[in-house]
Amino acid sequence: MDTPRNESGEQAIHRPNLVIKRWRKIAKMIKKNDPEEDSEEEEPQLNVNPPPVMDTKHRFFIGKDYANAYDKDFELLDKFNEDFIDRKKVVRMPWHDEALVVFGEVARDAARHFIQRWNIHKSEKFKYDDSYPFLLPKTYSDKDELSVKNWKKFLDSKPFQVNAQFVRSVGPWSCGTKTIEASIQNAYIQLIGEAQHFIYIENQFFITGENSQIHNQIGDALYQRILQAHTCNEKFRVYIILPLLPGFNTQNAVFAVLYFIMCSITKGDKSLYRKLEKAGVPPDDYISFFGMRAHDVLMGELVQEIIYVHSKLMIVDDKKLICGSANINDRSLLGHRDSEVGVVIYDLEEEETIFNEKTVQVGKFCSSWRRRLFKMMLGIQYDNPENINVDDPVSDKFYYEFRDIARKNTLIYEEVFWTLPTDRVRKLCQVSSYNSQPKLKDTDPYKAQERLKDIKGLIVEYPLYFLNDENYLQPNYTTPEGLIPVVTWT
């Protein structure tokens, strides 16, 4: 997700004073053109909302595209162009996602996967309905058609040369296969095991590890690789970017998923952090979890929101990666549950760089993608006054600078907005008192603006110990969420 920019090409999301001025101009224009408005015009102050009339042709997100999963779930999707939340009061929840385009045989594999899925469901549900035809894959004799020679028809710049492998999570119900295929999970485990310097992960979930209710092995693969690095005295880093909260609009659903994420990272003896500590490994030296936030001005008031991380991406050593639709949870990785796809990439074009004062070879595609992401996270993709170098994600200098920026951003958000989730809240009973604290955005909005100018990029700390003192967060059986099988959340 690119940082929102204003008409001058500046990052509006980091310039609340500019946005406030724009709202004042809009308010004046609305009053001027509204016959019902008093002709006497007063310049609205920061905490005074402009009149509720907005010109819909200037909206960037029409109808259901203006959404916030924390506020309200989607409804009446057939009326996609109609609003379903009050955009004058509710902040749109920004999303962060990553994707890629592929050419050649791997693209053909993706097409064949679609055909396979289409045909099994056609056979099961619409076997005698001719309006849904069976599909057949094409045959090809010209190998040149599989090359990237025709890239100019689709792209503005020349694509990278890579080795690509299509991977899936499918089974008898989803694809009609005789066996369960979990090649996405296998690829994750293999890439983690092959990592020599660092791993960068973006994912919507992190539900993994040794648990009677969780069976995928991603967490164990990370544990084994970090343990190896510690034993061999290697400099090794793992960066993991997650949503700060699961994307549901009810507390029970949020807590149901959050509980399993907590158990995967820090809560309990079988969590990743506790296992590392038990083995004598200081987790923070090797692995860090982060989230993303943004702030702006809505109807004259300072606002903030979690950036919902929806990506499913892992980059290893700037040489290989996996990107697709699979979350890090059992639903996506076991094969017999949700159907998922992904592409494993090994770079063929290499260049030289420095990792932790050592010369290494990295792939042009993987390294360029990872550097772009780091620049966006740190807010330096357009301007880099402090000359932060993102080329080396392994060195102590960059690793701890990245963590420090996330920490400072987190503290500013908590000072201005008293944001949740936070490590300051360890029990549910503390939420009300925390929320009742006077917020700087209300008590001194102009000072709050000045503090927000110190925000760098989008990165914040992931609150590892939010509600950590609660023993069990699963919904009560008397609630609708409590009646749903537990596997729904894993």
N, C-alpha and C positions, 0 to 999 in steps of 0.2 A: 504494500500500500504506500503510495507516494504521499508525502506530507502536503496537506492542502496549501494552495498558494493563491495570493490575491492578484488583482489586475496588473500590478507592477512586477509580478514574478517573485514577490517576497513571500516568506513563509507566514501566512496570516495566523496560523495556529500558535505561533510563538510571539505574536505582536498584538496582545489584547488591546493596547491603547489605540492602535490603528482601527481595529474592528469596532471599538466603542464609537469612534468618530464616524465610522460608516453608518452605524445604527442611528446616530443622531441625524445624519443627513436623510436617511430613509424615513425616519419619523417625521421630519419636516415636510418631505415630499408627500407623505401620506396625508398629513393634516391639510396641506395646501390643496390637495385634489379631492378631499372628502367634504361634500357639502354639509354634512351633518356636524362636522367639527367646528368648534368655535374659531373664528378668524384670528383670535389672539393666539400667537404661537409662543410657547415656552420651550426652551431647549431642555430636553429630558436629561435627567441626571443618571448616573451609573445604575442606581437601583430602581429607576422608574422605567417600567416597560413601555415601549412605543405602542401606538394603537394597533389593534389586532387585525389590520387589513394588510395582506401581502400579495404582491403580484406573482401569481403562480408560474408565469413564464420564465421567471428568474430562478426557479428552484433547480437545484442540482439533483435532488432525489425525489422523484415523483411517486405519489401514492405509497404503496407498500414498501418501496425502496427506502423510505424514511422510517426506520425501525429501531427499536431498542429491546432486545430479548429480555433484559432485566426488568423492564417495565411491563411489557405485554407481549404475549405470544401472537403469532399471525392468525388472522381470521378473515373470512370472506375473500379468499384468494382469487375467486373469479372476478372480483371487482378490484383488480390489481392497481388501477390508477386512482383509487380513492384512499384518502388518509385514514388511518385507524388509530393513530395516537396524536395528541395535541402537540404540534411542532412548535408552539409558542411557549410550552412549559417543559416538554420532555426533550432531552438532548438525544440526537441521533447517535447510536452506538457505532463508532467506526470499526471496520474490520481490517485485519491484515491477512493477506493470503499470498501464496506463491504458486506459480505454475510454469510450464515450459512447453515448447512445441518440438516435435521430433519428425524426422523424415526417414524414408528408407524402410528396411524390413521390420524395424520395431513398430513403425506406424501401421504397417500391414498386420502385425500381430494384434495391435489394439483393435483394428477393424474386425479381425476374425473373432476376437473375444466378444465384441458386441454381437456379432452374428450368432455365436454360440448361445449367449444369454437370451437373445431374442427368440431363437428357435425353441429353446426348452420351455419358455413361458407361453409361446404360441401353441405349442403342443399340449400344454397342460390346461390352458384357459380358453383358447380360441381355435381349437383344432379344426373346427368345421366352419369357421368364419373366414370367407375369402377376402374380406377387406383387410385382413392381417396376413400377408403372404409369408411363407417360409423364405428364408434368405439363403443364398449360396455364395460362397467366396469366389472371387474371380481368379482366373489363372493368368499368369504372365509369362511371356517369353523374353521380353526385352529387359535385361538386367540394368540398363542405363536408367530405366524409369525408377529404379530403387535408389539412385544416387541423389546427391543434393545439387545436381547441376541446374535444376529448375527452381532454385531458391529465390531467384529474382521475381518470380511470379507472386511470392507470398511475403517476402521480407525486405526491409530497407537496407540491411547490412548482411554481410556474408555470415552464415552460421558456423559454429565450431564443429570440428571433426571429433567424434567420440565413438566409443563402443557403447552400445545401449542394449539392455536386456529387459524385456517386458516381464513383470512379475504380478502375481495375483493372490487373492484369498478367495477361493471358490470351493464348492462342494456339490454333492448330489442335488440339493434343493435349488441352488442358484444357477448351476451351469450344466446339470445333468451328468457330471463326471462320476466315474465309478469310485474314485478315491478323493480324499480331501487334499486340496493343494494349499499350502501355507508358505509359498515361496517369498512373500513379502517379509514375513517374520524371519525366514531363513536368511534373506538378504541383509536385513538389519543386523542380525547376529554376526554374520560374516564380516560386514563392513566395520562393525565395532571391534571385532577381534583383529582386523587388519590395521586398525588405526595406529599410527606411529607418533603423531604429534598432538592432534586435537580432534574434537568432535563438536560440531555445531548442530543443534536440534531445534526446530520449531514444530510444535504440535499442539493440537486442540486439547489433548488429554495426556496424562502421564499416569496410567494405571497399570502396574506391573509388579513383579517381584514374587517372593515366596509367600503364598497365602492360599488357604484352602479354597478360596473363592476366586482366585486369580491364577492363571496358568501360563500366560505368555512369558518368555524368557529374556525380554529386553533389559529389564532391571538387573538381572543376574549377569548378563553380558557386560553391562557397564561396570558392575561391581568387580568382576574378574579383571577387566582391563585396567581399572584404576588401581586395584591391588597389585597387579603386575608392575605398573609404573612406579608405585611406591617401593616395592621390593627391589626393583632394579635401579632406584634413584633416578628415574627419568622425569623430565619436565613434560607434563601431560595435562591438557586442559579439556574440560567439557563445559560448553555453554548450552543451557536449555532455556528456551523462551516459551512460556505458557500463558493462557488467559489468566488473569488474576482471580477470576471466579468462573465456574461453569456457567454456560449461557442458558439459564432457565429463569422463568419469572415467578417461581414459587420457592419459598424458603426450603421446603422439604426436598424438592428436586435438587436444588443447589447443594444442600448438605449431604444428600445421598451420594452424589458424585464426588464432592469435596472430601468426604471421609476416605474413600478409596485412594484418592490422590495423596492425602496426608499419610495413609498407611504405606504408600509406595515410596515416599521421600523421607519422612522423619518420624512418623508415629509408630511405635512398637519395635520390638527387637528384630523383626524381619524386614524393616524398612531399609532403604539404601544407605542412609546416613548412619543409622545405628549399627549396621553390619560393618561399615567402614571403620567407625570408631572402635568397635569391638576388636577389629583386626589391627588396631593401632594406627590407622590412617586418618589424618585430619582432613575431613571432606572439603573444607573451603579452599584448601591448597590445590585441589584438582577439579572440583565441580561447583558450578554456580547456577542458580535458577533466577530467572528474570521475568518480568511482565512488561506491559506497555500502557502508557496513559497519554492523554492529550487534553489540552485546555483551550478555551475560546470564550467568546461572549455571546450570549443568547438573550435577545430582547433586553439588552442593556445590563445584564448581570453576568458576572464571571461564573463559568461553569467548567466542569471537567467530566471525563468519562473514561472508563477502561477501554482500551483498544482490544477488541476481541481477536485473539490469535486463532486463525482457522487453518493455517498452513499445516502441511504434513511433509516436512523436508528435513533431511539430514545430510550435512556436508562433512566429509572426512579428509583431513590433511590437504584441503584445496586440490585434491586429485580425483576424488570419486564422490558420488552422492546418490541418494534415492529420493524421489519425489513422486507423490501420487495422492491417493484418496484415503489411505489407511491411517487411522489414529493409533497411538500407542495405548492400546487396551485389548482385552480379549475379543470384543466384538469384531474388531477389524483384523486381528492377526491370526486367529485360530483356524480360519478357513471354512468351518462348518456353520458360521454365524453370518455376519454381514459380508456381502460381496464387495471386494475392493480391487483396485488396480494400482500399479506403480511402474516406474521406470528406473532401473539402475544405470548410472552413467559412470564410465571410466574415461577420463580425458586422454586424447591422443596427442594433442598439441600442448607442449610443455614450455615453461619459462623458468628462469632462475630467480630465487628470492632468498631471504634470510629468515629462519625461524630460530629464535633463542641463540643468536650469534653464530648459527651454523648455516652454511649454504645448502639449500635443498631445491629439488625440482618440484614444481607445482603445475597443475593443469590450467590452461588459459580460461576454460569455461567455468570450472568450479571456483577458481580463485576470484574471477571477476564477479561472480554472483555473490560470493560470501563478502567481498569487500563492499559491494553496493549495499548489502544489508547492514553491515556494521556502520557505514557512513550514515544511513538513514536512522538507525537506532541512536546514534550519537549526535544527530542533527548537523552533520558536516558535509552533506552531499552537495551543497551549493556554496557554503562559506566555511572556512576552517581556520579561524583566527589563531587558535592555539597550536596549529600544525600537528594535530593528532594523526599518527601514522597507523593505519589499520592493516598494513601488510603482514605484520607478525602477531598473530593471536596467541602465541605460545609464551612469549617472554613475560617475566614478572612485571615489567613496566606497563605493558599494555593490559594484561589481565587484571591487575589491581587498579589501574586507571579506569577501566570499564566498570568494575565493581564500584569504585568510588563515585563515578558519575551517577550510576543507578541509585546509590545510597543518598547522595545529595538531592537528586530529583525527588526521591521518596519523601525525604524530610520536608522539602518545600511544599509538596502536595498536602502533606499532613498538617503543616502549619497553616496553609491558606484554606483548605477545604475540610480538614479532618476526615480524610478518605478512609474507606473500608474496601477490602480487608486490610488489616494491619497487624503486625506482631504485638502491638500494644494491647490487643484484645485477645486474651487467652481463654475466656469463658463466655458463654452466651449471656450470662447475667451482667457482663460488663459493656455490652453493646449499647444499651440505652444511655448510660452515663457518658460513654464516649461520644455518642451522637449529639448529646445535649451541650457539649462544650461550645463556647462562643467561637465562631469561625472568623478568621481574619478577613475573608471576602465580604462579610457582613459588617464587621465592626470598623474596618478601615480599608475599604475597597481599593483606594489608590495606593496604599502601602502594599496591599496584596498584589496589585499589578506590578509593582517594582520587584517584589519577590519572585513573581512568575517569570520575569525577564532572565532570571538566573537558571531557569530550566534549560537543560541541554538535551535536545533530541526527544525521544519518546521512551527511553528505557527507564524502568524502575525496578526495585527489588521485588522478588516474589516473596510474599509473607509466609515463610516456612512454618511459623509457629502460631498462626491465626487459629484460634479455638483449639489449640493443642491440648489444653487441660480437660477438654470434654472427653469422656470415655467412649461415647458411642453417639454418632450423629445420624444413624439410619432412621428414616421416618417411622412413626408409630403405625401399627397395623390398623388403627382407626381412621387413618387418612387415606385419600386416594393413592398417593405415592407409596404408602406402606403396603398396599394390596398388590402392587406390581412386583413380579419376581426380581430378586436381587440382581440376577444376571443382566437385567436391563441397564443397570448403572455401570457394569464392568466391561 
